[in-house]
Amino acid sequence: MADLITAQQLTKRFGDIVAVDGLDLTVGHGEVYGLLGPNGAGKTTTLRILLGLARPTSGSVAVRGLPPGSPEALAGVGALVEEPALYPYLSGRDNLRVLAHYCGVDRDRVEQVLATVELTDRADSKLKTYSLGMRQRLGVAAALLKDPELLILDEPTNGLDPKGMAEMRGLIRSLGSGERTVVLSSHLLAEVEQVCDRVGILSHGRMVAEGSVAELRGGSRLVVVAEPLDRARQVCVERCGAAAVRDVDGALEVAIEPDDVPALNAALVAAGVGVRELRRRQDTLAAAFLDVTGTPSASEAAS
């Protein structure tokens, strides 16, 4: 099956400013894909190009195998870009009914999406009485009216309190659990770490890293706490190579496959090394983010 989104050497300039710089991107069917990057990295501009809201300066891009923004492409796309633009004097239900009318969607669909985003109990309240989290969920409901094959969300938890963020993340996970494809942008590591299957990290408009969360972390390493440390280091280097072994805080970190750990332990014991501890250490996504962008994540900045 062909990829749902394909972009090659996608570039967007605003005068002298290069917002997107030679971006290559593929998103397959049924995955939750996250665009991660600091503010100004080019995430929103990329999403606007995918929706046909901005034209690329150069490069090629297709959405559902069609030109982005074309009626045929948009027929299977739902989107929430920044805060939803809805009528504050109408109820949540009536806002969706207006949109359903213009989209040619049956009114029964309104009740279905209200239930999906858990707003049925407040559906008859006016939008101006909604919290920011409720407005964001109503925006997602509006994006789901057409039962789209592709859902695009730009910073869906931006401005929400911790409770609202948790609710939105849970909603995104549920939306991406079937055949629907979800593409979201975020500058929050926790968001993409918890909900995304694959992540692309943008910096200054360029894709600087891409893969699953586990791949971006760079895998795990074995922490070896042993005495004498010099003899333990010698054994580890003999079995794994010098490049795989490093000293960290009075212990050793060894790059080794999990299946090879028992043999290394046996070799250490046979060499007269007292092994006090063997444990896996997983690199953090924050460390990977900082490594490829040189910019602390929002999560780091807040800590």
C-alpha positions as CSV (number, residue, x, y, z in Angstrom):
1,M,0.0,0.0,0.0
2,A,1.4,3.4,-1.0
3,D,2.3,5.9,1.7
4,L,-0.4,8.4,2.7
5,I,2.0,11.3,2.7
6,T,5.1,11.7,0.6
7,A,7.3,14.8,0.4
8,Q,10.6,15.1,-1.4
9,Q,13.0,18.1,-1.0
10,L,10.1,20.2,0.3
11,T,11.1,23.8,0.7
12,K,9.2,26.9,1.8
13,R,10.7,30.4,1.9
14,F,9.2,33.6,3.2
15,G,11.5,36.2,1.7
16,D,14.9,35.6,3.2
17,I,13.5,33.2,5.8
18,V,13.7,29.5,5.0
19,A,10.9,27.9,7.1
20,V,11.2,24.4,5.5
21,D,14.5,23.3,4.0
22,G,14.7,20.3,1.7
23,L,12.4,18.1,3.8
24,D,11.9,14.5,2.9
25,L,8.9,12.9,4.6
26,T,6.8,9.7,4.3
27,V,3.9,8.7,6.5
28,G,2.3,5.3,6.1
29,H,-1.3,4.2,6.7
30,G,-2.4,3.6,10.2
31,E,0.5,5.2,12.1
32,V,0.7,8.1,14.5
33,Y,3.5,10.3,13.3
34,G,4.9,13.2,15.3
35,L,6.8,16.2,14.1
36,L,8.9,17.3,17.0
37,G,11.0,20.4,17.2
38,P,11.5,23.7,19.0
39,N,9.3,26.7,18.2
40,G,10.2,28.0,14.8
41,A,11.5,24.7,13.5
42,G,9.0,24.6,10.6
43,K,6.4,22.2,12.0
44,T,3.3,24.3,11.5
45,T,4.5,25.4,8.0
46,T,4.9,21.8,7.0
47,L,1.4,20.9,8.2
48,R,0.0,24.0,6.4
49,I,1.6,22.8,3.1
50,L,0.1,19.3,3.6
51,L,-3.3,20.9,4.0
52,G,-2.9,23.2,0.9
53,L,-2.9,26.3,3.1
54,A,0.6,27.2,1.9
55,R,2.3,26.5,-1.3
56,P,5.9,25.1,-1.3
57,T,8.6,27.1,-2.9
58,S,10.1,24.0,-4.4
59,G,10.0,20.2,-4.0
60,S,7.1,17.8,-4.4
61,V,4.4,16.6,-2.0
62,A,1.4,14.4,-2.2
63,V,-1.4,13.6,0.3
64,R,-3.4,10.5,-0.3
65,G,-1.6,10.3,-3.6
66,L,-3.1,13.7,-4.6
67,P,-2.0,17.4,-4.7
68,P,-2.4,18.8,-1.2
69,G,-5.4,21.1,-0.8
70,S,-7.2,19.6,-3.7
71,P,-10.9,18.7,-3.0
72,E,-10.2,15.1,-3.6
73,A,-7.3,15.1,-1.1
74,L,-9.2,17.1,1.5
75,A,-12.2,14.8,1.3
76,G,-10.3,12.3,3.4
77,V,-8.5,14.7,5.7
78,G,-9.5,16.3,9.0
79,A,-7.4,19.0,10.7
80,L,-7.0,21.1,13.7
81,V,-4.4,23.8,13.2
82,E,-4.0,26.1,16.2
83,E,-7.1,26.9,18.2
84,P,-10.4,25.9,16.4
85,A,-12.4,28.8,14.9
86,L,-15.9,28.2,16.0
87,Y,-19.0,30.3,16.9
88,P,-18.8,31.3,20.6
89,Y,-22.6,32.0,20.8
90,L,-23.6,28.5,19.5
91,S,-23.6,25.3,21.5
92,G,-21.0,22.7,20.8
93,R,-23.6,20.5,19.1
94,D,-24.9,23.4,17.0
95,N,-21.3,24.3,15.9
96,L,-20.9,20.8,14.7
97,R,-24.2,20.8,13.0
98,V,-23.3,23.9,11.0
99,L,-20.0,22.2,9.9
100,A,-21.8,19.0,9.1
101,H,-24.2,20.9,6.8
102,Y,-21.4,22.5,4.8
103,C,-19.4,19.2,4.7
104,G,-22.4,17.2,3.5
105,V,-22.3,14.9,6.5
106,D,-25.3,13.3,8.1
107,R,-26.4,14.8,11.4
108,D,-26.0,11.4,13.1
109,R,-22.3,11.8,12.7
110,V,-22.4,14.8,15.1
111,E,-23.5,12.6,17.9
112,Q,-20.9,10.1,17.1
113,V,-18.0,12.5,17.3
114,L,-19.3,14.2,20.4
115,A,-19.2,10.8,22.1
116,T,-15.7,10.1,20.7
117,V,-14.3,13.2,22.4
118,E,-16.5,12.8,25.5
119,L,-18.4,16.1,25.2
120,T,-22.0,14.7,25.0
121,D,-22.8,15.9,28.5
122,R,-21.8,19.5,27.6
123,A,-23.0,19.5,24.0
124,D,-25.8,21.9,24.6
125,S,-23.7,24.5,26.4
126,K,-22.5,27.5,24.5
127,L,-18.9,27.4,23.3
128,K,-18.0,30.5,25.2
129,T,-18.6,28.5,28.5
130,Y,-16.1,25.8,27.4
131,S,-12.6,25.5,28.9
132,L,-9.7,25.6,26.6
133,G,-9.4,21.8,26.8
134,M,-13.1,21.4,25.9
135,R,-12.7,23.7,22.9
136,Q,-9.7,21.7,21.7
137,R,-11.7,18.5,22.0
138,L,-14.6,20.1,20.1
139,G,-12.0,21.1,17.4
140,V,-10.9,17.5,17.2
141,A,-14.6,16.5,16.9
142,A,-15.0,18.9,14.0
143,A,-12.0,17.4,12.3
144,L,-13.5,13.9,12.7
145,L,-16.9,14.8,11.2
146,K,-15.9,13.4,7.7
147,D,-14.5,10.2,9.3
148,P,-11.2,11.1,7.7
149,E,-8.5,8.7,6.7
150,L,-5.9,11.3,7.8
151,L,-6.1,13.5,10.9
152,I,-3.6,16.4,11.2
153,L,-3.2,18.1,14.6
154,D,-1.0,21.1,15.2
155,E,0.2,21.4,18.8
156,P,-3.0,19.8,20.1
157,T,-2.1,20.2,23.8
158,N,-0.8,23.7,23.6
159,G,-2.0,25.9,26.5
160,L,-3.8,23.0,28.3
161,D,-3.4,22.3,32.0
162,P,-2.0,18.9,33.0
163,K,-5.5,17.3,33.2
164,G,-6.4,18.6,29.7
165,M,-3.1,17.4,28.3
166,A,-3.6,13.9,29.7
167,E,-7.1,13.8,28.3
168,M,-6.0,15.0,24.8
169,R,-3.1,12.4,24.7
170,G,-5.5,9.7,25.6
171,L,-7.9,10.8,22.8
172,I,-5.0,10.9,20.3
173,R,-3.9,7.4,21.3
174,S,-7.5,6.1,20.8
175,L,-7.8,7.8,17.4
176,G,-4.6,6.3,16.2
177,S,-5.4,2.8,17.4
178,G,-7.3,1.7,14.2
179,E,-6.7,2.3,10.5
180,R,-6.8,6.1,10.8
181,T,-3.4,7.9,10.3
182,V,-2.6,10.8,12.7
183,V,0.1,13.4,12.1
184,L,0.7,15.8,14.9
185,S,3.2,18.5,15.6
186,S,4.6,19.3,19.1
187,H,7.5,20.8,21.0
188,L,6.7,18.6,24.0
189,L,8.8,15.4,24.3
190,A,6.3,13.7,26.6
191,E,3.5,14.1,24.1
192,V,5.3,12.4,21.2
193,E,6.9,9.8,23.5
194,Q,3.5,8.7,24.7
195,V,1.4,8.7,21.6
196,C,3.6,8.4,18.5
197,D,4.7,5.4,16.5
198,R,7.4,7.3,14.6
199,V,8.9,10.7,15.2
200,G,10.6,13.2,12.9
201,I,12.8,15.9,14.6
202,L,12.9,19.2,12.8
203,S,15.4,21.9,13.4
204,H,15.6,25.1,11.3
205,G,13.3,23.6,8.8
206,R,15.4,20.4,8.3
207,M,14.7,16.8,9.3
208,V,17.7,16.1,11.6
209,A,16.5,12.7,12.9
210,E,13.7,10.3,12.3
211,G,12.6,6.9,13.6
212,S,10.6,5.2,16.4
213,V,11.1,6.6,19.9
214,A,13.3,3.6,20.7
215,E,15.4,4.2,17.7
216,L,15.9,7.9,18.4
217,R,16.9,7.0,22.0
218,G,19.7,5.1,20.4
219,G,19.0,1.8,22.1
220,S,20.0,0.7,25.6
221,R,23.3,0.1,27.3
222,L,24.3,-2.3,30.0
223,V,25.5,-0.7,33.3
224,V,28.2,-2.9,35.0
225,V,29.0,-2.2,38.6
226,A,32.0,-4.5,39.6
227,E,35.3,-4.7,41.4
228,P,38.0,-4.4,40.5
229,L,36.9,-2.0,37.9
230,D,40.1,-2.1,35.8
231,R,39.8,-5.9,35.4
232,A,36.1,-5.6,34.6
233,R,36.9,-3.0,31.9
234,Q,39.5,-5.3,30.4
235,V,37.1,-8.2,30.1
236,C,34.4,-6.0,28.6
237,V,36.8,-4.5,26.1
238,E,38.0,-8.0,25.1
239,R,34.5,-9.3,24.5
240,C,32.8,-6.1,23.1
241,G,35.5,-3.9,21.8
242,A,37.0,-0.7,23.2
243,A,34.4,1.5,21.4
244,A,31.6,-0.2,23.2
245,V,32.8,0.5,26.7
246,R,32.9,3.7,28.6
247,D,33.4,4.8,32.3
248,V,30.4,6.5,33.9
249,D,30.2,7.5,37.6
250,G,32.4,4.7,38.9
251,A,30.8,2.0,36.7
252,L,31.0,0.8,33.1
253,E,28.5,1.3,30.3
254,V,28.7,-1.4,27.7
255,A,26.9,-1.4,24.3
256,I,25.9,-5.0,24.1
257,E,22.9,-7.1,22.7
258,P,20.6,-8.4,25.5
259,D,21.2,-12.0,24.4
260,D,25.0,-11.6,25.0
261,V,24.7,-10.3,28.6
262,P,24.8,-13.8,30.3
263,A,28.0,-14.7,28.5
264,L,29.6,-11.4,29.5
265,N,28.6,-12.0,33.1
266,A,30.1,-15.5,33.0
267,A,33.3,-14.1,31.6
268,L,33.5,-11.5,34.3
269,V,33.0,-14.0,37.1
270,A,35.5,-16.4,35.5
271,A,38.1,-13.6,35.5
272,G,37.7,-13.1,39.2
273,V,35.6,-9.9,39.0
274,G,33.0,-9.3,41.7
275,V,29.9,-8.3,39.8
276,R,27.6,-6.2,42.1
277,E,25.1,-5.1,39.5
278,L,24.0,-5.5,35.9
279,R,21.2,-3.4,34.6
280,R,20.0,-1.9,31.4
281,R,20.0,1.9,30.9
282,Q,17.8,3.4,28.2
283,D,18.8,6.8,26.8
284,T,16.1,9.4,27.1
285,L,14.4,11.1,24.2
286,A,15.3,14.4,25.7
287,A,19.0,13.5,25.4
288,A,18.5,12.5,21.7
289,F,16.6,15.7,21.1
290,L,19.3,17.9,22.6
291,D,22.0,15.9,20.7
292,V,20.5,16.5,17.2
293,T,19.1,20.0,17.7
294,G,21.4,21.6,20.3
295,T,18.2,23.0,21.9
296,P,16.7,21.9,25.3
297,S,13.2,20.6,25.0
298,A,10.3,22.3,26.6
299,S,10.2,19.6,29.2
300,E,13.9,20.2,30.0
301,A,13.5,24.0,30.1
302,A,10.6,23.6,32.6
303,S,12.6,21.3,34.9
